[in-house]
Amino acid sequence: LAFVEMKAPGKHPRPLQINRINQLQQLGFLVYCCDNLNQIGGILDEIQSS
């Protein structure tokens, strides 16, 4: 199981989102931040190979 934070191109997570990402990572989940639709294939490949 992994989580993906989708952002508009060039945007970054807000502080509340960063806190949630850190919480999820501390629980052992993979968390990705995607601001480009071209990244989705690579993210899915990483999730499937983990």
mmCIF entry with sequence, helices, sheets and N, C-alpha, C, O atoms, coordinates in Angstrom:
data_MODEL
# 
_entry.id   MODEL 
# 
_entity.id                         1 
_entity.type                       polymer 
_entity.pdbx_number_of_molecules   1 
# 
_entity_poly.entity_id                      1 
_entity_poly.type                           'polypeptide(L)' 
_entity_poly.nstd_linkage                   no 
_entity_poly.nstd_monomer                   no 
_entity_poly.pdbx_seq_one_letter_code       LAFVEMKAPGKHPRPLQINRINQLQQLGFLVYCCDNLNQIGGILDEIQSS 
_entity_poly.pdbx_seq_one_letter_code_can   LAFVEMKAPGKHPRPLQINRINQLQQLGFLVYCCDNLNQIGGILDEIQSS 
_entity_poly.pdbx_strand_id                 A 
# 
loop_
_entity_poly_seq.entity_id 
_entity_poly_seq.num 
_entity_poly_seq.mon_id 
_entity_poly_seq.hetero 
1 1  LEU n 
1 2  ALA n 
1 3  PHE n 
1 4  VAL n 
1 5  GLU n 
1 6  MET n 
1 7  LYS n 
1 8  ALA n 
1 9  PRO n 
1 10 GLY n 
1 11 LYS n 
1 12 HIS n 
1 13 PRO n 
1 14 ARG n 
1 15 PRO n 
1 16 LEU n 
1 17 GLN n 
1 18 ILE n 
1 19 ASN n 
1 20 ARG n 
1 21 ILE n 
1 22 ASN n 
1 23 GLN n 
1 24 LEU n 
1 25 GLN n 
1 26 GLN n 
1 27 LEU n 
1 28 GLY n 
1 29 PHE n 
1 30 LEU n 
1 31 VAL n 
1 32 TYR n 
1 33 CYS n 
1 34 CYS n 
1 35 ASP n 
1 36 ASN n 
1 37 LEU n 
1 38 ASN n 
1 39 GLN n 
1 40 ILE n 
1 41 GLY n 
1 42 GLY n 
1 43 ILE n 
1 44 LEU n 
1 45 ASP n 
1 46 GLU n 
1 47 ILE n 
1 48 GLN n 
1 49 SER n 
1 50 SER n 
# 
_struct_asym.id          A 
_struct_asym.entity_id   1 
# 
loop_
_struct_conf.conf_type_id 
_struct_conf.id 
_struct_conf.pdbx_PDB_helix_id 
_struct_conf.beg_label_comp_id 
_struct_conf.beg_label_asym_id 
_struct_conf.beg_label_seq_id 
_struct_conf.pdbx_beg_PDB_ins_code 
_struct_conf.end_label_comp_id 
_struct_conf.end_label_asym_id 
_struct_conf.end_label_seq_id 
_struct_conf.pdbx_end_PDB_ins_code 
_struct_conf.beg_auth_comp_id 
_struct_conf.beg_auth_asym_id 
_struct_conf.beg_auth_seq_id 
_struct_conf.end_auth_comp_id 
_struct_conf.end_auth_asym_id 
_struct_conf.end_auth_seq_id 
_struct_conf.pdbx_PDB_helix_class 
_struct_conf.details 
_struct_conf.pdbx_PDB_helix_length 
HELX_P HELX_P1 AA1 PRO A 15 ? GLN A 26 ? PRO A 15 GLN A 26 1 ? 12 
HELX_P HELX_P2 AA2 LEU A 37 ? GLN A 39 ? LEU A 37 GLN A 39 5 ? 3  
HELX_P HELX_P3 AA3 ILE A 40 ? SER A 49 ? ILE A 40 SER A 49 1 ? 10 
# 
_struct_conf_type.id          HELX_P 
_struct_conf_type.criteria    ? 
_struct_conf_type.reference   ? 
# 
_struct_sheet.id               AA1 
_struct_sheet.type             ? 
_struct_sheet.number_strands   2 
_struct_sheet.details          ? 
# 
_struct_sheet_order.sheet_id     AA1 
_struct_sheet_order.range_id_1   1 
_struct_sheet_order.range_id_2   2 
_struct_sheet_order.offset       ? 
_struct_sheet_order.sense        parallel 
# 
loop_
_struct_sheet_range.sheet_id 
_struct_sheet_range.id 
_struct_sheet_range.beg_label_comp_id 
_struct_sheet_range.beg_label_asym_id 
_struct_sheet_range.beg_label_seq_id 
_struct_sheet_range.pdbx_beg_PDB_ins_code 
_struct_sheet_range.end_label_comp_id 
_struct_sheet_range.end_label_asym_id 
_struct_sheet_range.end_label_seq_id 
_struct_sheet_range.pdbx_end_PDB_ins_code 
_struct_sheet_range.beg_auth_comp_id 
_struct_sheet_range.beg_auth_asym_id 
_struct_sheet_range.beg_auth_seq_id 
_struct_sheet_range.end_auth_comp_id 
_struct_sheet_range.end_auth_asym_id 
_struct_sheet_range.end_auth_seq_id 
AA1 1 ALA A 2  ? MET A 6  ? ALA A 2  MET A 6  
AA1 2 LEU A 30 ? CYS A 34 ? LEU A 30 CYS A 34 
# 
loop_
_atom_site.group_PDB 
_atom_site.id 
_atom_site.type_symbol 
_atom_site.label_atom_id 
_atom_site.label_alt_id 
_atom_site.label_comp_id 
_atom_site.label_asym_id 
_atom_site.label_entity_id 
_atom_site.label_seq_id 
_atom_site.pdbx_PDB_ins_code 
_atom_site.Cartn_x 
_atom_site.Cartn_y 
_atom_site.Cartn_z 
_atom_site.occupancy 
_atom_site.B_iso_or_equiv 
_atom_site.pdbx_formal_charge 
_atom_site.auth_seq_id 
_atom_site.auth_comp_id 
_atom_site.auth_asym_id 
_atom_site.auth_atom_id 
_atom_site.pdbx_PDB_model_num 
ATOM 1   N N  . LEU A 1 1  ? 0.851  -1.170 0.000   1.00 0.00 ? 1  LEU A N  1 
ATOM 2   C CA . LEU A 1 1  ? 0.000  0.000  0.000   1.00 0.00 ? 1  LEU A CA 1 
ATOM 3   C C  . LEU A 1 1  ? 0.894  1.228  0.000   1.00 0.00 ? 1  LEU A C  1 
ATOM 4   O O  . LEU A 1 1  ? 1.872  1.299  0.744   1.00 0.00 ? 1  LEU A O  1 
ATOM 5   N N  . ALA A 1 2  ? 0.551  2.188  -0.836  1.00 0.00 ? 2  ALA A N  1 
ATOM 6   C CA . ALA A 1 2  ? 1.316  3.430  -0.915  1.00 0.00 ? 2  ALA A CA 1 
ATOM 7   C C  . ALA A 1 2  ? 0.348  4.586  -1.113  1.00 0.00 ? 2  ALA A C  1 
ATOM 8   O O  . ALA A 1 2  ? -0.800 4.390  -1.513  1.00 0.00 ? 2  ALA A O  1 
ATOM 9   N N  . PHE A 1 3  ? 0.816  5.772  -0.835  1.00 0.00 ? 3  PHE A N  1 
ATOM 10  C CA . PHE A 1 3  ? 0.010  6.978  -0.986  1.00 0.00 ? 3  PHE A CA 1 
ATOM 11  C C  . PHE A 1 3  ? 0.704  7.917  -1.960  1.00 0.00 ? 3  PHE A C  1 
ATOM 12  O O  . PHE A 1 3  ? 1.932  7.999  -1.996  1.00 0.00 ? 3  PHE A O  1 
ATOM 13  N N  . VAL A 1 4  ? -0.102 8.628  -2.756  1.00 0.00 ? 4  VAL A N  1 
ATOM 14  C CA . VAL A 1 4  ? 0.432  9.599  -3.700  1.00 0.00 ? 4  VAL A CA 1 
ATOM 15  C C  . VAL A 1 4  ? -0.285 10.924 -3.483  1.00 0.00 ? 4  VAL A C  1 
ATOM 16  O O  . VAL A 1 4  ? -1.510 11.000 -3.567  1.00 0.00 ? 4  VAL A O  1 
ATOM 17  N N  . GLU A 1 5  ? 0.484  11.955 -3.206  1.00 0.00 ? 5  GLU A N  1 
ATOM 18  C CA . GLU A 1 5  ? -0.049 13.311 -3.091  1.00 0.00 ? 5  GLU A CA 1 
ATOM 19  C C  . GLU A 1 5  ? 0.063  13.944 -4.464  1.00 0.00 ? 5  GLU A C  1 
ATOM 20  O O  . GLU A 1 5  ? 1.167  14.184 -4.953  1.00 0.00 ? 5  GLU A O  1 
ATOM 21  N N  . MET A 1 6  ? -1.065 14.212 -5.086  1.00 0.00 ? 6  MET A N  1 
ATOM 22  C CA . MET A 1 6  ? -1.080 14.828 -6.408  1.00 0.00 ? 6  MET A CA 1 
ATOM 23  C C  . MET A 1 6  ? -1.113 16.344 -6.255  1.00 0.00 ? 6  MET A C  1 
ATOM 24  O O  . MET A 1 6  ? -1.933 16.892 -5.518  1.00 0.00 ? 6  MET A O  1 
ATOM 25  N N  . LYS A 1 7  ? -0.201 17.012 -6.969  1.00 0.00 ? 7  LYS A N  1 
ATOM 26  C CA . LYS A 1 7  ? -0.095 18.457 -6.906  1.00 0.00 ? 7  LYS A CA 1 
ATOM 27  C C  . LYS A 1 7  ? -0.151 19.034 -8.319  1.00 0.00 ? 7  LYS A C  1 
ATOM 28  O O  . LYS A 1 7  ? 0.130  18.341 -9.296  1.00 0.00 ? 7  LYS A O  1 
ATOM 29  N N  . ALA A 1 8  ? -0.513 20.292 -8.410  1.00 0.00 ? 8  ALA A N  1 
ATOM 30  C CA . ALA A 1 8  ? -0.461 21.000 -9.684  1.00 0.00 ? 8  ALA A CA 1 
ATOM 31  C C  . ALA A 1 8  ? 1.003  21.123 -10.110 1.00 0.00 ? 8  ALA A C  1 
ATOM 32  O O  . ALA A 1 8  ? 1.891  21.116 -9.258  1.00 0.00 ? 8  ALA A O  1 
ATOM 33  N N  . PRO A 1 9  ? 1.266  21.234 -11.405 1.00 0.00 ? 9  PRO A N  1 
ATOM 34  C CA . PRO A 1 9  ? 2.656  21.344 -11.863 1.00 0.00 ? 9  PRO A CA 1 
ATOM 35  C C  . PRO A 1 9  ? 3.436  22.443 -11.133 1.00 0.00 ? 9  PRO A C  1 
ATOM 36  O O  . PRO A 1 9  ? 3.007  23.594 -11.056 1.00 0.00 ? 9  PRO A O  1 
ATOM 37  N N  . GLY A 1 10 ? 4.596  22.043 -10.600 1.00 0.00 ? 10 GLY A N  1 
ATOM 38  C CA . GLY A 1 10 ? 5.471  22.984 -9.911  1.00 0.00 ? 10 GLY A CA 1 
ATOM 39  C C  . GLY A 1 10 ? 5.079  23.302 -8.481  1.00 0.00 ? 10 GLY A C  1 
ATOM 40  O O  . GLY A 1 10 ? 5.798  24.038 -7.804  1.00 0.00 ? 10 GLY A O  1 
ATOM 41  N N  . LYS A 1 11 ? 3.969  22.777 -7.999  1.00 0.00 ? 11 LYS A N  1 
ATOM 42  C CA . LYS A 1 11 ? 3.524  23.049 -6.627  1.00 0.00 ? 11 LYS A CA 1 
ATOM 43  C C  . LYS A 1 11 ? 4.110  22.027 -5.667  1.00 0.00 ? 11 LYS A C  1 
ATOM 44  O O  . LYS A 1 11 ? 4.495  20.929 -6.069  1.00 0.00 ? 11 LYS A O  1 
ATOM 45  N N  . HIS A 1 12 ? 4.174  22.398 -4.399  1.00 0.00 ? 12 HIS A N  1 
ATOM 46  C CA . HIS A 1 12 ? 4.722  21.543 -3.352  1.00 0.00 ? 12 HIS A CA 1 
ATOM 47  C C  . HIS A 1 12 ? 3.668  21.334 -2.271  1.00 0.00 ? 12 HIS A C  1 
ATOM 48  O O  . HIS A 1 12 ? 2.728  22.121 -2.161  1.00 0.00 ? 12 HIS A O  1 
ATOM 49  N N  . PRO A 1 13 ? 3.821  20.267 -1.465  1.00 0.00 ? 13 PRO A N  1 
ATOM 50  C CA . PRO A 1 13 ? 2.858  20.037 -0.383  1.00 0.00 ? 13 PRO A CA 1 
ATOM 51  C C  . PRO A 1 13 ? 2.850  21.185 0.624   1.00 0.00 ? 13 PRO A C  1 
ATOM 52  O O  . PRO A 1 13 ? 3.883  21.789 0.913   1.00 0.00 ? 13 PRO A O  1 
ATOM 53  N N  . ARG A 1 14 ? 1.665  21.469 1.148   1.00 0.00 ? 14 ARG A N  1 
ATOM 54  C CA . ARG A 1 14 ? 1.517  22.468 2.203   1.00 0.00 ? 14 ARG A CA 1 
ATOM 55  C C  . ARG A 1 14 ? 1.992  21.867 3.528   1.00 0.00 ? 14 ARG A C  1 
ATOM 56  O O  . ARG A 1 14 ? 2.134  20.648 3.630   1.00 0.00 ? 14 ARG A O  1 
ATOM 57  N N  . PRO A 1 15 ? 2.239  22.693 4.537   1.00 0.00 ? 15 PRO A N  1 
ATOM 58  C CA . PRO A 1 15 ? 2.745  22.179 5.821   1.00 0.00 ? 15 PRO A CA 1 
ATOM 59  C C  . PRO A 1 15 ? 1.893  21.055 6.417   1.00 0.00 ? 15 PRO A C  1 
ATOM 60  O O  . PRO A 1 15 ? 2.443  20.080 6.927   1.00 0.00 ? 15 PRO A O  1 
ATOM 61  N N  . LEU A 1 16 ? 0.588  21.169 6.365   1.00 0.00 ? 16 LEU A N  1 
ATOM 62  C CA . LEU A 1 16 ? -0.271 20.109 6.900   1.00 0.00 ? 16 LEU A CA 1 
ATOM 63  C C  . LEU A 1 16 ? -0.081 18.805 6.116   1.00 0.00 ? 16 LEU A C  1 
ATOM 64  O O  . LEU A 1 16 ? -0.077 17.720 6.696   1.00 0.00 ? 16 LEU A O  1 
ATOM 65  N N  . GLN A 1 17 ? 0.074  18.923 4.806   1.00 0.00 ? 17 GLN A N  1 
ATOM 66  C CA . GLN A 1 17 ? 0.301  17.742 3.980   1.00 0.00 ? 17 GLN A CA 1 
ATOM 67  C C  . GLN A 1 17 ? 1.667  17.125 4.282   1.00 0.00 ? 17 GLN A C  1 
ATOM 68  O O  . GLN A 1 17 ? 1.803  15.902 4.304   1.00 0.00 ? 17 GLN A O  1 
ATOM 69  N N  . ILE A 1 18 ? 2.668  17.958 4.511   1.00 0.00 ? 18 ILE A N  1 
ATOM 70  C CA . ILE A 1 18 ? 3.996  17.449 4.869   1.00 0.00 ? 18 ILE A CA 1 
ATOM 71  C C  . ILE A 1 18 ? 3.923  16.677 6.184   1.00 0.00 ? 18 ILE A C  1 
ATOM 72  O O  . ILE A 1 18 ? 4.537  15.619 6.317   1.00 0.00 ? 18 ILE A O  1 
ATOM 73  N N  . ASN A 1 19 ? 3.179  17.201 7.149   1.00 0.00 ? 19 ASN A N  1 
ATOM 74  C CA . ASN A 1 19 ? 3.013  16.488 8.425   1.00 0.00 ? 19 ASN A CA 1 
ATOM 75  C C  . ASN A 1 19 ? 2.378  15.124 8.211   1.00 0.00 ? 19 ASN A C  1 
ATOM 76  O O  . ASN A 1 19 ? 2.820  14.133 8.792   1.00 0.00 ? 19 ASN A O  1 
ATOM 77  N N  . ARG A 1 20 ? 1.342  15.068 7.378   1.00 0.00 ? 20 ARG A N  1 
ATOM 78  C CA . ARG A 1 20 ? 0.659  13.796 7.121   1.00 0.00 ? 20 ARG A CA 1 
ATOM 79  C C  . ARG A 1 20 ? 1.585  12.832 6.383   1.00 0.00 ? 20 ARG A C  1 
ATOM 80  O O  . ARG A 1 20 ? 1.608  11.639 6.685   1.00 0.00 ? 20 ARG A O  1 
ATOM 81  N N  . ILE A 1 21 ? 2.341  13.340 5.425   1.00 0.00 ? 21 ILE A N  1 
ATOM 82  C CA . ILE A 1 21 ? 3.300  12.500 4.701   1.00 0.00 ? 21 ILE A CA 1 
ATOM 83  C C  . ILE A 1 21 ? 4.301  11.901 5.682   1.00 0.00 ? 21 ILE A C  1 
ATOM 84  O O  . ILE A 1 21 ? 4.600  10.709 5.609   1.00 0.00 ? 21 ILE A O  1 
ATOM 85  N N  . ASN A 1 22 ? 4.819  12.713 6.595   1.00 0.00 ? 22 ASN A N  1 
ATOM 86  C CA . ASN A 1 22 ? 5.772  12.222 7.599   1.00 0.00 ? 22 ASN A CA 1 
ATOM 87  C C  . ASN A 1 22 ? 5.140  11.162 8.486   1.00 0.00 ? 22 ASN A C  1 
ATOM 88  O O  . ASN A 1 22 ? 5.774  10.152 8.791   1.00 0.00 ? 22 ASN A O  1 
ATOM 89  N N  . GLN A 1 23 ? 3.890  11.381 8.904   1.00 0.00 ? 23 GLN A N  1 
ATOM 90  C CA . GLN A 1 23 ? 3.195  10.391 9.736   1.00 0.00 ? 23 GLN A CA 1 
ATOM 91  C C  . GLN A 1 23 ? 3.067  9.062  9.005   1.00 0.00 ? 23 GLN A C  1 
ATOM 92  O O  . GLN A 1 23 ? 3.333  8.005  9.577   1.00 0.00 ? 23 GLN A O  1 
ATOM 93  N N  . LEU A 1 24 ? 2.665  9.115  7.762   1.00 0.00 ? 24 LEU A N  1 
ATOM 94  C CA . LEU A 1 24 ? 2.490  7.889  6.983   1.00 0.00 ? 24 LEU A CA 1 
ATOM 95  C C  . LEU A 1 24 ? 3.823  7.170  6.783   1.00 0.00 ? 24 LEU A C  1 
ATOM 96  O O  . LEU A 1 24 ? 3.887  5.943  6.859   1.00 0.00 ? 24 LEU A O  1 
ATOM 97  N N  . GLN A 1 25 ? 4.886  7.934  6.528   1.00 0.00 ? 25 GLN A N  1 
ATOM 98  C CA . GLN A 1 25 ? 6.201  7.324  6.353   1.00 0.00 ? 25 GLN A CA 1 
ATOM 99  C C  . GLN A 1 25 ? 6.686  6.683  7.650   1.00 0.00 ? 25 GLN A C  1 
ATOM 100 O O  . GLN A 1 25 ? 7.296  5.614  7.617   1.00 0.00 ? 25 GLN A O  1 
ATOM 101 N N  . GLN A 1 26 ? 6.426  7.315  8.785   1.00 0.00 ? 26 GLN A N  1 
ATOM 102 C CA . GLN A 1 26 ? 6.819  6.745  10.074  1.00 0.00 ? 26 GLN A CA 1 
ATOM 103 C C  . GLN A 1 26 ? 6.069  5.445  10.357  1.00 0.00 ? 26 GLN A C  1 
ATOM 104 O O  . GLN A 1 26 ? 6.560  4.580  11.082  1.00 0.00 ? 26 GLN A O  1 
ATOM 105 N N  . LEU A 1 27 ? 4.887  5.318  9.784   1.00 0.00 ? 27 LEU A N  1 
ATOM 106 C CA . LEU A 1 27 ? 4.112  4.082  9.929   1.00 0.00 ? 27 LEU A CA 1 
ATOM 107 C C  . LEU A 1 27 ? 4.557  3.011  8.936   1.00 0.00 ? 27 LEU A C  1 
ATOM 108 O O  . LEU A 1 27 ? 4.045  1.891  8.953   1.00 0.00 ? 27 LEU A O  1 
ATOM 109 N N  . GLY A 1 28 ? 5.505  3.356  8.078   1.00 0.00 ? 28 GLY A N  1 
ATOM 110 C CA . GLY A 1 28 ? 6.068  2.381  7.157   1.00 0.00 ? 28 GLY A CA 1 
ATOM 111 C C  . GLY A 1 28 ? 5.485  2.391  5.751   1.00 0.00 ? 28 GLY A C  1 
ATOM 112 O O  . GLY A 1 28 ? 5.804  1.515  4.947   1.00 0.00 ? 28 GLY A O  1 
ATOM 113 N N  . PHE A 1 29 ? 4.646  3.355  5.444   1.00 0.00 ? 29 PHE A N  1 
ATOM 114 C CA . PHE A 1 29 ? 4.049  3.434  4.111   1.00 0.00 ? 29 PHE A CA 1 
ATOM 115 C C  . PHE A 1 29 ? 4.962  4.184  3.155   1.00 0.00 ? 29 PHE A C  1 
ATOM 116 O O  . PHE A 1 29 ? 5.703  5.081  3.558   1.00 0.00 ? 29 PHE A O  1 
ATOM 117 N N  . LEU A 1 30 ? 4.901  3.810  1.898   1.00 0.00 ? 30 LEU A N  1 
ATOM 118 C CA . LEU A 1 30 ? 5.552  4.578  0.849   1.00 0.00 ? 30 LEU A CA 1 
ATOM 119 C C  . LEU A 1 30 ? 4.659  5.764  0.529   1.00 0.00 ? 30 LEU A C  1 
ATOM 120 O O  . LEU A 1 30 ? 3.443  5.617  0.402   1.00 0.00 ? 30 LEU A O  1 
ATOM 121 N N  . VAL A 1 31 ? 5.262  6.946  0.397   1.00 0.00 ? 31 VAL A N  1 
ATOM 122 C CA . VAL A 1 31 ? 4.497  8.150  0.077   1.00 0.00 ? 31 VAL A CA 1 
ATOM 123 C C  . VAL A 1 31 ? 5.232  8.893  -1.038  1.00 0.00 ? 31 VAL A C  1 
ATOM 124 O O  . VAL A 1 31 ? 6.437  9.133  -0.953  1.00 0.00 ? 31 VAL A O  1 
ATOM 125 N N  . TYR A 1 32 ? 4.498  9.244  -2.067  1.00 0.00 ? 32 TYR A N  1 
ATOM 126 C CA . TYR A 1 32 ? 5.056  9.952  -3.215  1.00 0.00 ? 32 TYR A CA 1 
ATOM 127 C C  . TYR A 1 32 ? 4.329  11.271 -3.393  1.00 0.00 ? 32 TYR A C  1 
ATOM 128 O O  . TYR A 1 32 ? 3.154  11.398 -3.049  1.00 0.00 ? 32 TYR A O  1 
ATOM 129 N N  . CYS A 1 33 ? 5.030  12.237 -3.927  1.00 0.00 ? 33 CYS A N  1 
ATOM 130 C CA . CYS A 1 33 ? 4.431  13.509 -4.293  1.00 0.00 ? 33 CYS A CA 1 
ATOM 131 C C  . CYS A 1 33 ? 4.620  13.658 -5.798  1.00 0.00 ? 33 CYS A C  1 
ATOM 132 O O  . CYS A 1 33 ? 5.746  13.614 -6.294  1.00 0.00 ? 33 CYS A O  1 
ATOM 133 N N  . CYS A 1 34 ? 3.528  13.833 -6.513  1.00 0.00 ? 34 CYS A N  1 
ATOM 134 C CA . CYS A 1 34 ? 3.552  13.856 -7.970  1.00 0.00 ? 34 CYS A CA 1 
ATOM 135 C C  . CYS A 1 34 ? 2.994  15.186 -8.466  1.00 0.00 ? 34 CYS A C  1 
ATOM 136 O O  . CYS A 1 34 ? 1.858  15.548 -8.157  1.00 0.00 ? 34 CYS A O  1 
ATOM 137 N N  . ASP A 1 35 ? 3.812  15.915 -9.245  1.00 0.00 ? 35 ASP A N  1 
ATOM 138 C CA . ASP A 1 35 ? 3.329  17.166 -9.830  1.00 0.00 ? 35 ASP A CA 1 
ATOM 139 C C  . ASP A 1 35 ? 3.381  17.133 -11.356 1.00 0.00 ? 35 ASP A C  1 
ATOM 140 O O  . ASP A 1 35 ? 3.278  18.166 -12.018 1.00 0.00 ? 35 ASP A O  1 
ATOM 141 N N  . ASN A 1 36 ? 3.543  15.922 -11.901 1.00 0.00 ? 36 ASN A N  1 
ATOM 142 C CA . ASN A 1 36 ? 3.646  15.754 -13.346 1.00 0.00 ? 36 ASN A CA 1 
ATOM 143 C C  . ASN A 1 36 ? 3.042  14.405 -13.711 1.00 0.00 ? 36 ASN A C  1 
ATOM 144 O O  . ASN A 1 36 ? 3.456  13.378 -13.171 1.00 0.00 ? 36 ASN A O  1 
ATOM 145 N N  . LEU A 1 37 ? 2.086  14.392 -14.605 1.00 0.00 ? 37 LEU A N  1 
ATOM 146 C CA . LEU A 1 37 ? 1.424  13.142 -14.972 1.00 0.00 ? 37 LEU A CA 1 
ATOM 147 C C  . LEU A 1 37 ? 2.401  12.120 -15.543 1.00 0.00 ? 37 LEU A C  1 
ATOM 148 O O  . LEU A 1 37 ? 2.135  10.920 -15.481 1.00 0.00 ? 37 LEU A O  1 
ATOM 149 N N  . ASN A 1 38 ? 3.509  12.565 -16.089 1.00 0.00 ? 38 ASN A N  1 
ATOM 150 C CA . ASN A 1 38 ? 4.504  11.640 -16.632 1.00 0.00 ? 38 ASN A CA 1 
ATOM 151 C C  . ASN A 1 38 ? 5.202  10.832 -15.539 1.00 0.00 ? 38 ASN A C  1 
ATOM 152 O O  . ASN A 1 38 ? 5.854  9.834  -15.843 1.00 0.00 ? 38 ASN A O  1 
ATOM 153 N N  . GLN A 1 39 ? 5.079  11.243 -14.267 1.00 0.00 ? 39 GLN A N  1 
ATOM 154 C CA . GLN A 1 39 ? 5.703  10.535 -13.150 1.00 0.00 ? 39 GLN A CA 1 
ATOM 155 C C  . GLN A 1 39 ? 4.895  9.317  -12.720 1.00 0.00 ? 39 GLN A C  1 
ATOM 156 O O  . GLN A 1 39 ? 5.415  8.444  -12.025 1.00 0.00 ? 39 GLN A O  1 
ATOM 157 N N  . ILE A 1 40 ? 3.640  9.251  -13.121 1.00 0.00 ? 40 ILE A N  1 
ATOM 158 C CA . ILE A 1 40 ? 2.748  8.215  -12.597 1.00 0.00 ? 40 ILE A CA 1 
ATOM 159 C C  . ILE A 1 40 ? 3.242  6.812  -12.924 1.00 0.00 ? 40 ILE A C  1 
ATOM 160 O O  . ILE A 1 40 ? 3.214  5.937  -12.058 1.00 0.00 ? 40 ILE A O  1 
ATOM 161 N N  . GLY A 1 41 ? 3.691  6.580  -14.141 1.00 0.00 ? 41 GLY A N  1 
ATOM 162 C CA . GLY A 1 41 ? 4.187  5.259  -14.517 1.00 0.00 ? 41 GLY A CA 1 
ATOM 163 C C  . GLY A 1 41 ? 5.345  4.815  -13.646 1.00 0.00 ? 41 GLY A C  1 
ATOM 164 O O  . GLY A 1 41 ? 5.373  3.673  -13.186 1.00 0.00 ? 41 GLY A O  1 
ATOM 165 N N  . GLY A 1 42 ? 6.299  5.699  -13.413 1.00 0.00 ? 42 GLY A N  1 
ATOM 166 C CA . GLY A 1 42 ? 7.442  5.374  -12.569 1.00 0.00 ? 42 GLY A CA 1 
ATOM 167 C C  . GLY A 1 42 ? 7.040  5.096  -11.131 1.00 0.00 ? 42 GLY A C  1 
ATOM 168 O O  . GLY A 1 42 ? 7.577  4.192  -10.492 1.00 0.00 ? 42 GLY A O  1 
ATOM 169 N N  . ILE A 1 43 ? 6.090  5.880  -10.623 1.00 0.00 ? 43 ILE A N  1 
ATOM 170 C CA . ILE A 1 43 ? 5.608  5.662  -9.259  1.00 0.00 ? 43 ILE A CA 1 
ATOM 171 C C  . ILE A 1 43 ? 4.939  4.299  -9.152  1.00 0.00 ? 43 ILE A C  1 
ATOM 172 O O  . ILE A 1 43 ? 5.185  3.564  -8.195  1.00 0.00 ? 43 ILE A O  1 
ATOM 173 N N  . LEU A 1 44 ? 4.098  3.953  -10.121 1.00 0.00 ? 44 LEU A N  1 
ATOM 174 C CA . LEU A 1 44 ? 3.437  2.646  -10.102 1.00 0.00 ? 44 LEU A CA 1 
ATOM 175 C C  . LEU A 1 44 ? 4.451  1.514  -10.191 1.00 0.00 ? 44 LEU A C  1 
ATOM 176 O O  . LEU A 1 44 ? 4.303  0.496  -9.515  1.00 0.00 ? 44 LEU A O  1 
ATOM 177 N N  . ASP A 1 45 ? 5.480  1.682  -11.020 1.00 0.00 ? 45 ASP A N  1 
ATOM 178 C CA . ASP A 1 45 ? 6.534  0.671  -11.110 1.00 0.00 ? 45 ASP A CA 1 
ATOM 179 C C  . ASP A 1 45 ? 7.226  0.475  -9.759  1.00 0.00 ? 45 ASP A C  1 
ATOM 180 O O  . ASP A 1 45 ? 7.485  -0.657 -9.349  1.00 0.00 ? 45 ASP A O  1 
ATOM 181 N N  . GLU A 1 46 ? 7.522  1.578  -9.071  1.00 0.00 ? 46 GLU A N  1 
ATOM 182 C CA . GLU A 1 46 ? 8.174  1.481  -7.759  1.00 0.00 ? 46 GLU A CA 1 
ATOM 183 C C  . GLU A 1 46 ? 7.283  0.778  -6.746  1.00 0.00 ? 46 GLU A C  1 
ATOM 184 O O  . GLU A 1 46 ? 7.750  -0.056 -5.970  1.00 0.00 ? 46 GLU A O  1 
ATOM 185 N N  . ILE A 1 47 ? 5.991  1.120  -6.756  1.00 0.00 ? 47 ILE A N  1 
ATOM 186 C CA . ILE A 1 47 ? 5.058  0.503  -5.815  1.00 0.00 ? 47 ILE A CA 1 
ATOM 187 C C  . ILE A 1 47 ? 4.965  -0.999 -6.075  1.00 0.00 ? 47 ILE A C  1 
ATOM 188 O O  . ILE A 1 47 ? 4.969  -1.792 -5.133  1.00 0.00 ? 47 ILE A O  1 
ATOM 189 N N  . GLN A 1 48 ? 4.883  -1.388 -7.330  1.00 0.00 ? 48 GLN A N  1 
ATOM 190 C CA . GLN A 1 48 ? 4.760  -2.809 -7.675  1.00 0.00 ? 48 GLN A CA 1 
ATOM 191 C C  . GLN A 1 48 ? 6.009  -3.588 -7.351  1.00 0.00 ? 48 GLN A C  1 
ATOM 192 O O  . GLN A 1 48 ? 5.921  -4.777 -7.041  1.00 0.00 ? 48 GLN A O  1 
ATOM 193 N N  . SER A 1 49 ? 7.181  -2.958 -7.412  1.00 0.00 ? 49 SER A N  1 
ATOM 194 C CA . SER A 1 49 ? 8.422  -3.667 -7.157  1.00 0.00 ? 49 SER A CA 1 
ATOM 195 C C  . SER A 1 49 ? 8.803  -3.700 -5.680  1.00 0.00 ? 49 SER A C  1 
ATOM 196 O O  . SER A 1 49 ? 9.759  -4.378 -5.303  1.00 0.00 ? 49 SER A O  1 
ATOM 197 N N  . SER A 1 50 ? 8.072  -2.981 -4.849  1.00 0.00 ? 50 SER A N  1 
ATOM 198 C CA . SER A 1 50 ? 8.436  -2.959 -3.418  1.00 0.00 ? 50 SER A CA 1 
ATOM 199 C C  . SER A 1 50 ? 7.722  -4.059 -2.657  1.00 0.00 ? 50 SER A C  1 
ATOM 200 O O  . SER A 1 50 ? 7.906  -4.192 -1.448  1.00 0.00 ? 50 SER A O  1 
# 
